[in-house]
Amino acid sequence: MQKEYINLKLNPLKGGKYMLAVFHLVPKPGEDFLSCASEVASESSTGSNLRVGTATKFSDNLNAIVYKIDKKKNLVWIAFPWKIFDRGGNVQNILTYVVGNVFGMGDLSALKALDCWFPKEMLEHYDGPATTIHDLKKYLGVKGRPVLGTIVKPKIGLKPKQFADVCYKFWKGGGDFVKFDEPQADQEFCPFKEAIDEIVKAMAKVEKETGKKKVMSINISAADFMTMQKRAEYVIKKMKKGSYAFLVDGLTAGWTAVQTARRMWPGVFLHFHRAGHGAMTRPENPIGYTVPFMTKMGRLAGASGMHTGTAGIGKMEGSAKEDVMAAHHALFAKSEGDFFDQDWYGMKPMCPIASGGLNPILLKPFADVVGTTDFITTMGGGVHSHPGGTEKGAMALVQACDAWKKGISIKEYAKNHKELAQAIGFYKEKVGYSKKYL
């Protein structure tokens, strides 16, 4: 046991010195709980598995401190002096400490970061979002409803003109926002620049036909940041300001890619896709962190929007409670958590993005449970598999949204809206979990 990392009388809220985190911790058989907790605090701050002779009085003042435990629930609370983190507002550096080497410790069976809390003094050093859902809605002319979006499907395999045609049909049907699917990049059969050129033509055509602005979220993730920059600059050159977002695969490309994009293009909506998060966040995983924990880090890093789950309504695994909590951490000025309530002290909001098995039947149930209209829904199969095709699928989504706004059930609204009626008939059979919402 490393006693210098334990102080169960510490008041960590005093003076704004500490970032706080709570972990679920299970020692291996025969290991002492508090001793393991002290080892986590040591490894995630100044120390090692043994007291080192090179420690100084000053370095000891930067120890992470175990300040509270609950052995019955296997919970441990740790206070991290936030000045140990890179002073450049570096979220990657926080994660390297707090959820880095500790996951490899041999005396633990489980270690999962459940929640975290930032003091005002720390938040002042981090970017937070620059462009927000309110900016996106203003550009689109959207009021009193979510931004209605889709994903280019199939996930991979379309050539540039086919790719852009999917976008055109969705926009023509009334949709607002189309995103690259997370693996879509610069494949041989669909070169990035050619795809952008075709998207520009499709967007210009549909905006002229409908009189409404549209937005494309474009994946700029790449092997190196120089390539990301070239892709971003090509989009900026070819497309109207406001008509594009930059998607970064935040976990596979990395937090540094997210923060670099935030700093280089603060006027562009930054779309954080969380591909790979399930390896850390699934409830059954003993090692990792939760969706709310990850979402708070996304807002700190400055993403404009981040996928936060479908609150148990779509196809993805996840806790409805945690997904709603994550959406609120992203969006609200003050957000409640199971362990910490967070005041964001004026940091701009990050938009929740909902995708994964949604369709027009599920729009109202999701909006009701998440408790806001400030989100983006990106329905893939829930639009493109409509019996009438992508354009009719978009029309059905718009009609479902109109019904919800008017307080009319979609079954009733569908009596006079053929596309919605077709969607209901199709998805209630093909997507079994949709039936209970009819």
N, C-alpha and C positions, 0 to 999 in steps of 0.2 A: 504494500500500500504506500502510495506517495502522498503523505499527509499535507505537504505544502500546496497540493491542488484541491484541498477540501476545506470549506468553511461554511458549515451549515447555519451560521449566524449572520452571514453576509446579507446586506440589503443591496441587491444588484441594481435597483432603480435609482439609487442616490447618485447624483452628479452626472448622469448620462455617460458613464464610462464604459458600459458593457452592452454588447449584443447578446441576447439570450437565445438559447435553444433547449428544447426538451426532446429526449430520446427514449425509445423503448429499448431496454437493454436486458439481455438474458445471458448470464455467464455460463460457460461450460460446467458440467458436473464437477463439484469439488472446488470451484473458484468462488471467492468472496465477492458479493455484489458491490459493496462500496469500494473495494480495492480495484475492481474492474472499472468502475466509474472514474476513479482517480487516474487510471491509466489512459482512459479516453481523453480526459482533460489534458493530461500531459502530452500525449501524442498529437493532439489537435492544437497545441499552442507552443510552449517553449521547450518541452522536454523529450525524454526518451523512456525506455523501460526501466532505467535506473537513474538515480540522482547523479548529475554530471558535475565534475569538478570545475568545469569552465563557467558554471552559472555565476552571475553577479547579483548584487543587491538590486540593481536596476532591472535585470532580466526577470528576477523573481517577481517583480511588480507587474509583469506582463503575463503571468500564469493564467490560464483558464481555470475557473473555480467551480467545483461541484458545490452548489448552494442549497440543493433540496433533493431528497430522494423519496420514493414510495416503493418499498420492496415488494409489497403485495401486488402492485400493478406493474412491477418491473419498469418504473419510470425514473429517470434522472434528469435534473435540470442543471445546465452548465452555463456560466457567464463567461463570455469571451471579451477581454479588453479590445475594443474595436480598433485601437491604434496599432495592433499587431498586423492589421491588414494593409496591403499596398495602398499608399495614400493617393493613388490615382483614381480612386473610385472603382476598383477592380473586383467585379463579382467573381470572376474565375479564381482570384486569390482567396476570397472568403471560402469558397467551396473546397479549395485545396486543403485548407485548414479543417473546416468543420465536418465535411463529409469526404475526406480524402483517405489518408493512410489508415484511419481508424477502422475502416471496413475490412481491412486485412488482418486485424489483430487476432492472434491465435487462441486467446482465452475467452472469446465470445462466441455464443451460438446465434445471437441476434443483436443487431444494432440498427435502429431506424430513426432518422430525424423526423419528428412528428410536426414540429412547429418552430417558428423563430420569431424574434421581436427586435426591432431596430429603434434606438433612441433618436430623438430629434437631432442631436449633435452629430450622429453618424449619417443620417439621411442627407444632410446638407452637402455631403461630399460625393454623392452618387447622382448619376444623370437623371434617372427617371425618364418617362416618355417625353418626347418633344412634340410629335404629331399624334393626335388622339382620334377616338371614334367621333367626337364632335366635329373635328375638321373634316373627316371622311363623309359624315352625313351632310354637312353643309355643302360640300362639293357636289354630292349626289342629289341634293334637294330632298333628302329623306327626313320626315318628321313623324314622331309618334309610333314608330315601328322599328323592328330590327332591319339591318342590312341583309338583303336576301341574296345569297351567293351559292355558287356551285364549284365543283372541282372538275378539271378536264379529265374525262374518262374515255377510253380505258386508261388505266394508270400509266401505261407506257405502250408505244407502238404506233401512234398516229404520226403522219407526215405533216409538214408545216401548214398546208392549206386545209387539211382535215382537222388539225388542231384548232386553227382559227375559226373553222366553221362551227365547231362545238361552242366556242365562245359566242359567235354571232347568233346562233339559234337560241341560246339561253338569254342573251340580252334582248333579242327580238321578242321573246316571250314575256318580258317584263322584269327579268332579273337585273340586279345591280352590279354584282361583284363576281368575278371568276378568278380562281386561283390555279396555278400550276399544282399538280399533285407533287408530293414531296420528293419523289425520285426524278421528276422531269427536269432535265438540265440541258446539256449540249450533246445529245446522242447523234450518232452518225446518220441515222434515218430522219432526224428532226433537229438540224443545226439551230443553235440558239438564235443567231441573227436572222435567219430565214423565218423562224417562227415569230419573232418580234415583228418583222416586216409584214407578215400576213395578219397578225393581230391588229396592227395599226390600221390596215385597210378595212378589216372587219368592224373595228370600233367606229371608224369614221362613217362607214356605211350605215350602221345601225343607229348611230346618234343622229344622223341626218333624217333617217326614216321615223324615228320615235320622238325626236326632240328632247331626249333625256341623256344626261351624262352617264358614263359607265366607267368601271374601274377594273384593272387587271392586276392581280398579285403575282409577281414574277420571281421565280426561284433564282437567286444569284449565288447560291452556295456553290463552292468550287474547291479544287485541291489546294489553292493558295489564294491569299487575299488580292494579289495583283490581278488574277483572273476574275475574281468577284468584282473588282473595281472596273475592269474593262466591260464586263456585262452590264453593270449598273450604268456606266457612262453611255453605253450604246442605247439603253432604254431612255435615258434622259435626253439624248440627242434626237431620238425618233418619236417620242410620245409627249403629249401635252402634260404640263405640270398638274398634278392632282389626279391624273387618269391612271396612275400606276402605284403599286406598293411593291416593296422589296421583301420577298420571303427568304428567311434564313432558317435552315434546319439547325436549330439552336443547340441541340445536344450532340448531333453527329458532326456538324461543322465547328461547334464549340462556342462557348460564351464569349470568347475574345472576338469571334466573327460577328456576333450580335452587337457587342459594344462598339466595335470599329465601325460597323454600318451605321449605328445610331449617331456616332460622332461625325462621320463623313457626310451623311445625308439627313440632317435633322428635320428637313422639311418634307421627307417622304415617310409615309405610313410604313412602319417596320413590323412585319408579320413573322412572329416566332412560331415555327412549327416544331413540335416536341417529339418527333419520331425517335423511338428508342426509350421513351420515358418509362414504359411498362416494366422494363428490367429493374427499375428502382422503385416504382410507385405502386405496383399491384399489391392489394391488401395482404395476400398470402406470402409476399416476399419478406423474409426476416431481415434482410440487409438492404438499406437504401434510404429513401426519403418519401414523403407524401406529396400528393398533388398540391395541397395548399403551400407547403414549404417551397416547392419548386416555383410556384406561381409568384410568391413574394419576391423570389430572386429575379424572376423575369421582369417584374415592375421596377425593381431596383436597377437592373441593367439598362432599362430604357426602351424595352419593346413597346410598340404601339398597341399590338394585339397579340394574344397568346391563346392557344388551344387549352381549354380548361375542362373538357369532357362534356358529356351529355346527361349528367345527373341521373344515371340509371335508366334513361329513356331510350337511348340508342343501342348500338351493338357492342360497344366497348365495355370491358370490365372496369369497374370502379364504383366507389361509394357515392350515392346520390348526395349525401350530406357533405362529403369532402368536395365534390365537384361544385356544389353551390357555394360552399365556403370559399373555394378558390376563385370563383367568379366574382365574389364580393371583395376579396383581397385585391383582385385586379382593378376593380372599378371604383370602389367607394372611397370617400375621403377618410372615413374611419370604418374599420372592418373587425368583425368579431371572429374569434377562433376558439377551439376547444381549450387551449391553454393560454393564449395571449390575445388581447385585443390590440389592434394596431391603429394608431393615429399616424396618417401619412404626412401630416404637417405641410400640406399644400403641394405635395408631389402630384403631378398630373396623373390622370387615370390611364390604366391599360385596359383595352377592350377584351372581354371574353369572346372566344371563337368556339362555336359548337359544331363538331362534325363527327361522323362515325355512325352510320346506320339510320340517320334521320330521313324523314319523308314528309310530305305535306300534312298527313294526319297528325304528326308528332310536333308540329310547330307550336301550336297553342299549349299543349302539355309542358313542353320545355320552357316556353316563355313564362308560364304561370309559376313553375317551380323555381326558376332562377330569379324572378321578381324584378325584371327590368326589361326595357326594350333596347337598351344600349349594348347590343351584341351583334355579331355576325354569325349567321348560320350558313354553312357550306355543305349542301346536300349533293352527293355524287350520284350513287345508284338511285337515290330517292328522287332524282330528276330525270336522268338519262334513260332509265329503264321504263319510264312511262309508256303505256301502249301506243301513244301518239308521237313518241319521240321527244327529243330535248326541248323543243320550243313549247310543245303542249305541257311538258313537265314543268317548265318555268311558269306557264300560265296557271297551272294547278297550284303551284306554290304561292303565287301572288293572290289567287282567289282564296286560298286557305288563310292567308294573312288578312285579307279584306274582311273575311267572315269573322275572324277573331277581333279585329278592330271594331266591328259593328256589333259585337256581342251576339252573333248568330252562330248556331252550331254548324259545323261543316257539312253534316248530313243534310240539314235544311238548306244551306246555301248551295249545295251541289245539285239541288233539284232544278236550278236555273243556270248551272254552270257545268257544261259538259266535261271539260277537262278535269275539274275537281272530282266529278262523279267517277270518271274513269280511274283517277288516282286512288280514290277510296276503294273501289272494287278490286283493283290490282294489288295494292299494298296490304290490304287487310288479309289477303290470302298468301301473298309471297313473303310478307314480313309479319310473322305471327304475333310478335309483341305489340303490334300496332292495334290489334282488335280491341284491347281493353280500353282504348281511348275514344272509341266510337259510341 
